[in-house]
Amino acid sequence: MSISSINTPLKGNQIKIKLRETYESLEKLFSPHGYEVSTYHTPVNFEEALTRPIHRWYAYKEGFSPSFVRDFIAEYSTSKSNIVFDPYGGVGTTVLEANINGYEAYSLDVSPLGNFASKVKNREYAENDIRQLEQTVATFQELASYNDIDDYNISPTVKRYFAKETYSAIIQTKNFIKDIANEKVHDIFLLSLLAILEKVSTHRKNGNGVKRKIHEPNPTSFPALKELMVKKLRLIVDDIQQSQRKNQNNIIEGSCLDSYKLPKKADVVITSPPYANCFDYSKVYLIELWMGDFFCTREDQQSFRERSLKSHVHYRWKRKDNESIPIVDDLITPLLEDCDLWSNSIPSMISGYFHDLKMCLKELSNNLNHGATVGFVVGNSTYSGVVISTDLLLAHIALSLGYECSDIKIYRMVVPSSQQTKLIEKDDWKYVRESMVVLKWK
């Protein structure tokens, strides 16, 4: 059977058999290798960053570990003059680690929250900036209270995630931050506030969104919130004073699905697109996006979703998928359509997801130097026992666009939900994994 086209319409169990045969063909072609045990302590996990200077300013569970980025660049760069790029830039782990190690780097992302955190972490701070930051921290620390007038257009839903006293303390802090004249100091204060919001909220991030905490924190007064802020700010001051950054980094707000042109073409790309797991990051980071004034209206959230990868079912994208991907459109989509799914939109979401990845690879190729290495960290997903082998499909799509697949490294075998565990057949378990697809641009 050709894996580039499905000529005869298939039905029922025939589709499942053909999909398994297709996966087996791709598995033989690309020879994935790596870990054979389940673990969450992997190189692609952000946990390490929580202990590393500057990286630790803002926790982002979807981010890379700094050492993973550093090792990838060391393995695949050929010169310190190489340009590093991350088209799903997140909170700037790639560009920061590239900078620390002497490389010029660029980051692209649709998230205003991620780009803001990236810019704050990757800025150069002069002695005068540090002095003004310390003076502002001292002034803030002496306050007993501040203006509590709430003239912010914050979502009522988000307001309900905080006790009344806590919300008042946040508004007082936001008003203090608004009055800071120095942009760099202002932004450091705002990032510090965003970094502690979950700690004082009645809700925590959980899967696709937020969930009420079992043990809710006591209401946080302005003095108590101020204490948390000052602790965070002191850590940031220490990190800045010990910083060893060598190059200016460039954080670009935009979608890698749109046409774009980097100032310089890239030689090393390391990135991780959102997984096809139905997580909507405009919901996961709803608190920070509204409290940071990145969202001021529902239209802002809709615009964010429209420019994002089709990785969830909570929005109906206006853009259409124009090119066929036979494995997805002729096998996976009809197979899912026959399944008992929690959302009827999942088949079209999966189809759109891979069409978006293809568009991303196309646009990326226009910004690569010949011989560039591209690393995509992806997670395979499962719906009603149907495993979506994103790593194999991404490598297959890349070949059709002129890339070579030089490696697929398996970082961990994933433990799905108990419901999915019962439905996955024995021959499909090896595809339930998180991997890195390494591509070469010819």
C-alpha positions in Angstrom: 0.0 0.0 0.0 1.2 3.5 -0.9 1.4 5.8 2.2 1.0 8.9 0.0 -2.5 8.1 -1.2 -5.5 5.9 -0.5 -7.2 5.1 -3.8 -10.0 2.8 -2.6 -12.5 4.0 0.1 -12.2 1.8 3.2 -14.7 0.9 5.9 -14.8 -0.1 9.6 -12.0 -2.3 10.7 -10.2 -2.1 7.3 -9.3 1.5 8.1 -7.8 0.5 11.4 -5.7 -2.2 9.8 -4.5 0.1 7.0 -3.6 2.8 9.6 -1.6 0.2 11.6 0.2 -0.9 8.4 1.0 2.7 7.5 2.4 3.3 11.0 4.5 0.2 10.7 5.9 1.3 7.3 6.8 4.7 8.7 8.3 3.1 11.8 10.6 1.1 9.6 11.5 4.1 7.5 12.4 6.4 10.4 13.5 3.9 13.1 12.5 5.8 16.2 14.6 5.0 19.2 15.0 5.9 22.9 13.4 5.4 26.2 11.2 2.3 26.7 9.8 3.3 30.2 7.3 5.8 31.4 8.9 8.8 33.0 8.1 12.5 33.5 11.7 13.4 34.3 12.7 14.0 30.7 14.9 16.6 29.0 11.9 18.3 27.5 10.3 19.0 30.9 10.4 22.6 32.3 11.1 21.4 35.9 14.9 22.1 35.6 14.2 25.7 34.6 12.6 26.5 37.9 16.0 26.3 39.5 18.0 28.2 36.8 18.7 31.9 37.0 16.4 34.1 34.7 14.6 31.0 33.4 13.0 30.7 36.9 11.4 34.2 36.7 8.2 32.7 35.2 7.0 29.1 35.5 5.8 27.7 32.2 5.0 24.0 32.4 5.0 23.6 28.6 8.6 24.9 28.3 11.9 23.1 27.7 14.6 22.4 30.2 17.5 24.8 29.6 20.1 22.0 29.3 18.0 20.3 26.6 18.2 23.4 24.5 21.9 23.9 25.2 22.7 20.3 24.3 20.7 20.4 21.1 22.4 23.6 19.9 25.8 22.1 20.9 25.1 19.0 18.9 23.8 20.5 15.7 25.4 23.9 15.4 28.5 24.2 13.2 29.6 27.7 14.2 29.0 30.4 16.8 27.8 32.5 13.9 24.8 30.1 13.4 21.4 31.6 13.9 19.0 29.8 16.4 15.3 30.0 16.0 12.1 28.9 17.8 8.9 29.3 15.9 6.8 28.3 18.9 8.8 30.5 21.3 6.8 30.2 24.5 8.5 32.1 27.3 11.9 32.4 25.6 13.8 29.4 27.0 15.4 28.7 23.6 16.5 32.3 22.9 17.8 32.8 26.4 19.9 29.7 26.5 21.2 30.4 23.0 22.1 33.9 24.1 23.9 32.7 27.2 26.0 30.4 25.0 26.9 33.1 22.5 24.4 32.6 19.7 22.1 35.1 18.0 18.6 33.8 18.4 15.0 34.6 17.3 11.7 33.6 18.8 8.2 33.7 17.3 4.9 33.2 19.1 1.2 34.2 19.0 0.9 34.4 22.8 1.2 38.0 24.1 1.9 36.5 27.6 4.7 34.3 26.3 6.3 37.1 24.3 6.1 39.5 27.2 7.8 37.0 29.5 10.4 36.4 26.8 11.2 40.1 26.3 11.6 40.7 30.0 13.9 37.7 30.5 16.0 38.4 27.4 16.5 42.2 27.8 19.8 43.8 28.6 19.7 45.7 32.0 22.1 48.5 32.5 23.4 49.6 35.9 20.9 52.4 36.0 18.1 50.0 35.3 19.2 47.8 38.2 19.5 50.9 40.5 16.0 52.1 39.6 14.6 48.6 40.1 16.1 48.3 43.6 14.8 51.8 44.5 11.3 50.9 43.3 11.4 47.7 45.2 12.3 49.6 48.3 9.5 52.1 47.8 7.0 49.3 47.2 8.2 47.5 50.3 7.4 50.5 52.5 3.8 50.8 51.4 0.9 50.0 53.8 -1.6 50.2 50.9 -2.1 51.8 47.5 -4.8 53.2 45.3 -7.5 50.4 45.0 -9.6 51.9 42.2 -10.4 49.1 39.7 -10.7 50.6 36.3 -9.5 47.4 34.5 -11.6 45.5 32.1 -10.9 42.1 33.7 -13.1 39.1 32.9 -15.8 38.5 35.6 -14.8 34.8 35.5 -11.2 35.6 36.4 -12.3 37.9 39.2 -14.1 34.9 40.8 -10.8 33.0 41.0 -9.7 35.3 43.9 -11.0 36.0 47.3 -12.3 39.6 47.6 -9.4 40.8 49.8 -6.9 39.1 47.5 -8.4 40.7 44.4 -8.2 44.1 46.1 -4.5 43.5 46.9 -3.9 42.6 43.2 -5.6 45.8 42.0 -3.5 47.9 44.4 -0.4 46.2 43.1 -1.4 46.7 39.5 -2.0 50.4 40.1 1.4 50.7 41.7 2.9 49.0 38.6 1.0 51.3 36.3 2.6 54.3 37.9 6.2 53.1 37.3 7.7 55.3 34.6 10.8 53.1 33.8 9.5 50.6 31.2 12.0 47.9 32.1 11.2 48.2 35.9 7.5 48.3 35.1 7.7 45.1 33.1 9.7 43.2 35.8 7.1 44.2 38.4 4.3 43.0 36.1 6.0 39.7 35.4 6.6 39.2 39.1 2.9 39.7 39.8 1.8 37.3 37.0 4.3 34.7 38.4 2.6 34.6 41.8 -1.1 34.9 40.8 -1.8 31.1 40.8 -0.3 30.8 44.3 -2.9 33.3 45.7 -5.8 32.1 43.6 -8.6 29.8 44.6 -7.9 27.9 41.4 -4.9 26.1 39.9 -4.0 25.1 36.3 -5.4 21.6 35.6 -5.4 20.0 32.2 -7.3 22.2 29.8 -8.0 25.1 32.0 -8.2 25.8 35.8 -9.7 23.9 38.6 -10.7 24.9 42.2 -8.1 24.0 44.7 -9.0 21.3 47.3 -7.4 23.4 50.0 -8.0 27.1 49.1 -5.5 29.6 50.4 -6.5 32.1 52.9 -7.4 35.6 51.5 -4.2 37.5 50.8 -3.8 41.0 52.1 -1.9 43.7 50.3 1.0 43.4 52.8 1.1 39.6 52.3 1.0 39.9 48.5 3.7 42.6 48.7 5.9 40.2 50.7 5.5 37.6 47.9 6.3 40.2 45.3 9.4 41.5 47.0 10.8 38.0 47.4 10.4 37.4 43.7 11.8 40.8 42.8 14.9 40.2 45.0 15.5 37.0 43.2 15.3 38.8 39.8 17.7 41.5 40.9 20.2 38.8 41.9 19.8 37.0 38.6 20.3 40.2 36.6 23.5 41.1 38.5 24.9 37.6 37.8 23.8 37.5 34.2 26.3 36.3 31.5 24.3 37.1 28.4 26.4 37.8 25.3 24.0 38.7 22.4 20.8 40.6 21.9 17.8 38.4 21.3 14.8 39.2 19.1 11.3 38.3 20.3 8.7 38.5 17.5 5.0 38.4 18.1 3.3 36.5 15.2 2.0 33.2 14.0 4.3 30.7 12.3 1.3 29.8 10.1 1.4 33.2 8.5 4.0 34.4 6.0 7.0 35.8 7.8 10.6 36.7 7.2 13.3 36.5 9.8 16.1 39.2 9.7 18.5 36.3 9.2 17.8 32.8 8.1 18.2 30.1 10.7 20.7 27.3 11.0 19.4 25.6 14.1 15.8 25.3 15.1 14.5 23.8 18.3 10.8 24.0 19.0 7.7 22.3 20.3 4.2 23.1 18.9 1.2 22.6 21.1 0.2 18.9 21.2 -3.0 17.6 19.6 -4.4 17.1 23.1 -7.3 19.6 23.1 -5.5 22.0 25.4 -6.6 25.6 24.8 -3.8 27.9 26.1 -6.2 30.8 26.2 -8.0 28.9 28.9 -5.0 27.4 30.7 -3.4 30.9 31.1 -6.7 32.7 31.3 -5.8 34.4 34.7 -2.5 35.7 33.5 -3.7 36.8 30.1 -6.5 38.9 31.7 -4.6 40.1 34.7 -1.7 41.2 32.5 -4.1 43.2 30.3 -3.2 41.0 27.3 -6.9 40.2 27.0 -9.3 43.1 27.4 -12.2 41.7 25.5 -13.6 38.4 24.3 -12.5 39.3 20.8 -8.9 39.4 22.1 -9.2 35.7 23.1 -10.8 34.8 19.8 -8.0 36.5 17.9 -5.5 34.6 19.9 -7.2 31.3 19.0 -7.6 32.2 15.3 -3.9 32.6 15.0 -3.0 29.5 17.0 -2.5 25.9 15.9 -5.7 23.9 15.6 -5.0 21.8 18.7 -8.3 22.0 20.6 -12.1 22.1 19.9 -13.1 25.3 21.8 -13.1 27.5 18.7 -14.2 27.3 15.1 -11.3 28.5 13.0 -12.1 30.7 9.9 -9.1 29.5 7.9 -9.6 26.4 5.7 -7.4 23.4 5.0 -6.6 23.4 1.3 -4.2 20.6 0.7 -4.9 16.9 1.3 -2.8 14.8 3.7 -4.0 11.3 2.7 -3.0 9.4 5.9 -4.9 11.9 8.0 -7.8 12.6 5.7 -8.4 9.1 4.4 -7.5 7.0 7.4 -7.4 8.9 10.8 -10.3 11.3 10.3 -12.8 8.6 9.1 -11.6 6.2 11.8 -12.3 8.9 14.5 -15.6 9.8 13.0 -16.8 6.2 13.7 -15.7 6.5 17.4 -17.6 7.4 20.5 -15.8 10.7 21.2 -16.5 13.3 23.9 -16.6 15.9 21.2 -17.7 15.5 17.6 -15.2 18.2 16.6 -12.2 16.0 17.4 -11.9 14.5 13.9 -11.8 17.9 12.2 -9.4 19.2 14.9 -7.0 16.4 14.2 -7.2 17.0 10.5 -6.7 20.7 10.9 -3.8 20.2 13.3 -1.7 18.3 10.7 -2.6 20.7 8.0 -1.4 23.5 10.2 1.8 21.6 11.0 2.4 21.3 7.2 1.9 25.1 6.8 4.3 25.7 9.6 7.0 23.5 8.0 6.4 25.3 4.7 6.8 28.8 6.1 9.8 27.6 8.2 11.6 26.3 5.1 11.6 29.9 3.7 13.6 31.0 6.7 16.2 28.3 6.8 19.7 28.2 5.4 20.7 25.1 3.4 21.7 22.3 5.8 19.8 23.7 8.7 18.8 21.3 11.5 15.3 21.4 12.9 14.2 19.7 16.1 10.4 19.3 16.7 9.4 18.0 20.1 5.9 16.4 19.8 3.6 14.3 21.9 1.4 11.6 20.3 -2.2 11.6 21.5 -5.0 9.0 21.8 -8.8 9.3 21.2 -11.1 6.3 21.9 -8.1 4.0 21.5 -6.9 5.5 18.2 -3.3 6.6 18.6 -2.4 9.7 16.7 1.3 9.2 16.0 2.3 12.8 15.5 6.1 12.1 15.4 5.7 9.7 12.4 3.2 11.9 10.6 5.2 15.0 11.1 8.3 13.3 9.6 6.2 12.0 6.7 4.8 15.5 6.0 8.3 17.0 6.2 9.6 14.6 3.5 6.8 15.7 1.1 8.1 19.3 1.5 11.7 18.6 0.8 13.1 18.0 4.3 15.1 14.9 5.3 14.3 13.1 8.6 17.6 12.3 10.2 16.3 11.0 13.5 13.3 10.4 15.8 14.3 10.3 19.5 11.8 8.9 21.9 12.0 10.7 25.3 9.3 8.9 27.2 6.4 6.5 26.9 3.2 8.3 27.9 0.7 7.0 30.4 -2.8 7.9 29.0 -6.0 8.1 31.1 -7.5 5.0 32.5 -10.3 5.2 30.0 -7.9 5.3 27.1 -5.7 2.5 28.6 -8.6 0.1 28.3 -9.1 0.9 24.6 -5.6 0.9 23.2 -4.7 -2.4 21.5 -1.4 -4.1 22.2 0.1 -3.4 18.8 -0.5 0.3 19.2 1.1 0.9 22.6 4.6 1.6 21.2 3.2 4.8 19.6 2.0 6.3 22.9 5.0 8.5 23.4 6.7 11.9 23.4 9.5 12.3 20.9 11.7 14.7 19.0 11.7 14.6 15.2 15.0 15.9 13.8 14.8 17.2 10.3 17.4 18.6 7.8 16.7 21.2 5.2 18.5 20.3 2.0 
